Amino acid sequence: MPSCTRLCALLLTLLDPVLSGRTEDIDVVVFLPQNNSFLFSSARVAPALRYAQRRLQAEEGNFSSFHFHLHFYSSDSPNEALFAMVDRSCARKPDLILGPVREYEAAGVARLASHWNIPMISAGALAAGFGNKNSEFSQLTRIAPHYVKMAETFSALFERFGWRSALLLYEEDKQERNCYFTLEGVYHLMSEYPISQFPILEGDPLHVDEIVDSMNDSEVVIMCMGADRIRSIMLAAHRHQLTRGRKIFFSIELFNASTYGDGSWRRNDEHDSEAKQAYASLNTITLLRTVKPEFENFSLEMKSSAEKEGIYDCKDCGSVNMFVEGFHDAYAAVRHRLTRGHETRLQQEEWDRGDISHVEQNHRGHCGSGIH
Amino acid sequence: MPSCTRLCALLLTLLDPVLSGRTEDIDVVVFLPQNNSFLFSSARVAPALRYAQRRLQAEEGNFSSFHFHLHFYSSDSPNEALFAMVDRSCARKPDLILGPVREYEAAGVARLASHWNIPMISAGALAAGFGNKNSEFSQLTRIAPHYVKMAETFSALFERFGWRSALLLYEEDKQERNCYFTLEGVYHLMSEYPISQFPILEGDPLHVDEIVDSMNDSEVVIMCMGADRIRSIMLAAHRHQLTRGRKIFFSIELFNASTYGDGSWRRNDEHDSEAKQAYASLNTITLLRTVKPEFENFSLEMKSSAEKEGIYDCKDCGSVNMFVEGFHDAYAAVRHRLTRGHETRLQQEEWDRGDISHVEQNHRGHCGSGIH
C-alpha cells in the first residue's frame, strides 16, 4: 500500500471522533537536532511548527474534535531518534512522526514507523533509496523534492535545449555531502551524456584557473557550492571569456538556504561591475517560492520567534529554508485535513501520488496550510 | 566500559538471588533464521541450545536459584529480529540475547541491546566494525573468531616463515560474501606485502588454466571456496608442477563447515591418486577442534536431534559447525557462571579481554560448557 494511502487510512480512522462528537488526543512526535549547524535544527524548525500550532488552534477554536500535542525529541547522535521512539512508545505509540531529516536517522525511524503503521513525514530523507513505498519505508512521506528530482530537472532541460555535455563542479564536505548526493543523481540519471566531475574539498583553496581549464570539454557547467565560491568561479570564467553564451552556467540553490547558491554578485568591492556582467550568464535552479502575502507574514514571524527565544548561536535561525517551510506545511496540512473531515476523499487522491513535491505542496497550500 | 565488564556487572546483579535464597527467571532471547540455507539456521543451532538446557538443568537440579527460559525468534528478513525485540520488550526486557549472526541484523539488535544495557552474545557479527566496545556495540560479545583473526594468523605465518607475496583466490557469491570478508581482512592487514586477488564468481565455470597462470608472481596461494573447486585447482597446480614446494598452498575451512575448505582428495574417480599427491602440498586453516569425548557425545546428540525433529530440508543439520558450537558454548558458559556464584571474579577477568576467541573458549570450556 503506498505511503499516502496508509496515511489517509489512518486519517479516516482518526476521523471517528468527528462523527461521534468525542475529542481525541493526537500525539505528534518531532525529531530535530539541537545542533544549529544543521539547516533543520530544532531552533530553526520548531518555531515554525509552534506557529502552525497557534494559528490553527485559533482558527479551529472549540470546533475541533482533536487536541494536538507536539513532543520534541533531539536527533543529534545517530540512533537517538530511534531509541527515543522505542522508549516512549511502550505506554502509547505516537499518531504522527515528523522528521528526522538525515538519511541514517530517518531510515531507522521510518522502518519502525512502517512496522507499527504510524505515518511519518519528513522534509528530508532525500536519498533515492527511500522511494520504494512497498518496502520497509511504506509509512514514509517525503515533503521535499528529493535528490532524483534535481536530476530529472536537468535531464528535461538537456533534452529540451539539445545540450550535449556537462561538468559537475561541487563542494565536497565529506560529512553531509548534500552537493555530492544532488549531483550524483544527475550523473547517474544522465549517463548517456559525457559528464565530468570536479569535486572541490571544503576548506581547500579554490584554484580557479584549474577549474576554468576543466570547463573546456563541456557545454554546460553545473555548480553546487557556497555563494562566495560561485562568485569567484563566475568572475574567472568571465575573464576567460566563457560567459556570454560560450558556456551555459547553472548554480543550484539547495534547500532554499543562504548557505548554498549564487546569492548576489554584489559585495561592494572593486569586482562588482565585472561580477554583474558575469552573473548575466548564470542560471539558478531553486525551489519554487510563493509570492503570497501570507508567506511574508510567516517569514517575519520566524524572525521574531528566533529573536524572542534569544537564539544567539544561530545566524540564520529566522530565515525560512526548505526544511522550515516543509515541516510547517506538512504539519499544517495533516492537521487541516483531520479537522476538515469532509475533504478526506479529495485529499486521499492527492496523497496517493506518493512523495509530495514542493510544487504540489504549494498547490495544496491553497486550501491547506495557508502560508503560500 | 568493555562489553564483558558490562556482562559481568549484570551477572553480579543477577547473583543476588543466590545469596538471598530466592529463585529468579532468566529470559534468554535467541535470534536465528528459519531458512536452512544459513549455517546458523534455527534447525541447526536450536537443538544445541536445548541440549545445553537439558544437560545443565539435570546437573543443577534443584540447587539453582535461576529458571532459564529460552525464547526463539526468527531473524530471516532484515529487521525482523530488531522489531521482535522491540515488540516483546515493553512488558519485560530480556536478560540475555543470543544472536543474530548476520552483520546487518546483529548491528540493529546490538545497538538497542547496548542502549538498554542487555548483554548480547553472537557467534557471528564477524565484521571488524563490531570491535569497538566503547561505542554503540558496548554490550556485544562475539564468541567466534572474527574476520580480522584470520588476517592476524596469516600475518604471523608470513613473518615467521619469511614469505614475501600472496595470491588470494576466493569464491564471490555477492550475497553473504564470507570468503570476500575473510580475505579482505588479509588484504588490508598485510598491506606491506604484494598481494593479488582473483575472485571467482559463484556459478561461473572454473577456468583452471587462467587461475594457475595467476599464481606465477606469488609465493603463497590462499584459497577460500568449496571443496570441489579446491580439488580442481590443486589438480591443475600439480599438473603444472607448482606443488612439491614450488608454491605454498592454503585452504581456509571457514566456520568449520563442510561447505568450505578442502574436504578430502578422495572422490573415487580416476584422479584420486593424483589428487592425493597434490593435497600433500595443501595446508588447511581451520578452527581448533577439541578431541575430548564429550564433544563426540554432543556431536552424536546433534545428529539424533535433527533426525528426531524430522528436518528433511537440511542436509547437514546434524553436523557441528562453528555457529552450533559457539552458541552452545556461550549459553552454557553464561549459565554455568550464573549458577556458580563463587567463580565470578575469575570469570570477570576472562570476560574483560573483550571478544572471546574460540581458542579461549576451548580453554574456558574445561570448567564451563563441558563439551570440549
Chai-1 contact restraints between the chains, C-beta under 6 A:
chainA,res_idxA,chainB,res_idxB,connection_type,confidence,min_distance_angstrom,max_distance_angstrom,comment,restraint_id
A,N79,B,R111,contact,1.0,0.0,6.0,A-B,restraint_1
A,F83,B,H115,contact,1.0,0.0,6.0,A-B,restraint_2
A,V86,B,V86,contact,1.0,0.0,6.0,A-B,restraint_3
A,C90,B,C90,contact,1.0,0.0,6.0,A-B,restraint_4
A,R111,B,N79,contact,1.0,0.0,6.0,A-B,restraint_5
A,H115,B,F83,contact,1.0,0.0,6.0,A-B,restraint_6
